[in-house]
Amino acid sequence: MKIVDILRDSVSVVKYVWRHEANRGSRPSAILRALRFQFRGRLVAASTVTPIGKSLRMRAVLHSAASSKVLYANPPDWNEMTFWRLVLREDDLFVDVGSNVGPYTLWAADCSATVIAVEPDSGAFERLRENILLNPSVSVQVEQCALGAALGEMSMTSGLDTMNRFVIDGGGDQTVSVKTLDSLVGARRVRGVKIDVEGAERLVLEGAGNTLDLHLVDFIQLEWNSLSQTVLGEDRSPAAAILESYGYSFFRPDVKGHLRPATTETSTKDIFAVSPRLKEAHLSALRG
């Protein structure tokens, strides 16, 4: 990489760290930590063990977006992860669909939840397992598979870090096994599900008919950007229609983690679907 590119990346990282809500009150030390990480990663290709949540750790690797963002800001997804901190309790079940190297898995575990971490990509799965082994006290079940509309197999890209995705017409770099959310959770009640599968979120919902019909999941966080156009050739309307058909309503958390009503058009911000099983008084408390 050219010096000018390294400088450009470093400036971008410094801006990200400085502006991030997680670093309010500790910006200078956060920037020094980020620059040391960049230096170690570029000079000797060394990883850095960094805190996540209040008591857990994970290994941050340069050019691994999911792990490096945790080093730059704990938590990296401030609004969303603050929400989960508010609602997850000991022994709640949290399902992390598209776990990658495990930032949400470890965050939920740090909130004392029991976690099922689902990751199909072989490289990310191995780093996920390593991060879980760094925290022997957590209760995490790992599943090396994808979730989709039906049991079987599917083609995927590889080597794209957090951007690995399904290749619907085949021709991907790897073939992965596919389970459904229904088959994974059975009749268990689930406090939360995070679905980040790079545009194929609708397929995961199609494999969750029983779970959604019985309102077994209280809160579902979904990636809601335009990647569904790339992967499935559609916007987010079909995914929204599935959730609406089961009575789920849509929100986004604010900076305090409180839920605010949201529209369902495509957005760079994740959306939260909330079960009709939850009482209005409960939702009112989460709205702050």
Protein Blocks (a to p, Z undefined) as FASTA:
>chain_A
ZZklmmmmmmmmmmmmmmpmklgoilmmmmmmmmmmmmmmmmnopacdddehjlbccddd
ehilklmmmmmoccfblmlmmmmmmmpcghiacddehklnommmmmmmmnopacddddfb
lklmmmmmmmmmmmmmbccddddddddfbgcdddddehkljmgccdfkgoiabdcddddf
klmnomaccfbdcddeehplmmmmmmmmmmmmnopafbdcddfbfklmmmnopafklmmm
mmmmnopacddddfkopacdddfbdcfbdcddddfkbcfklmmmmnZZ
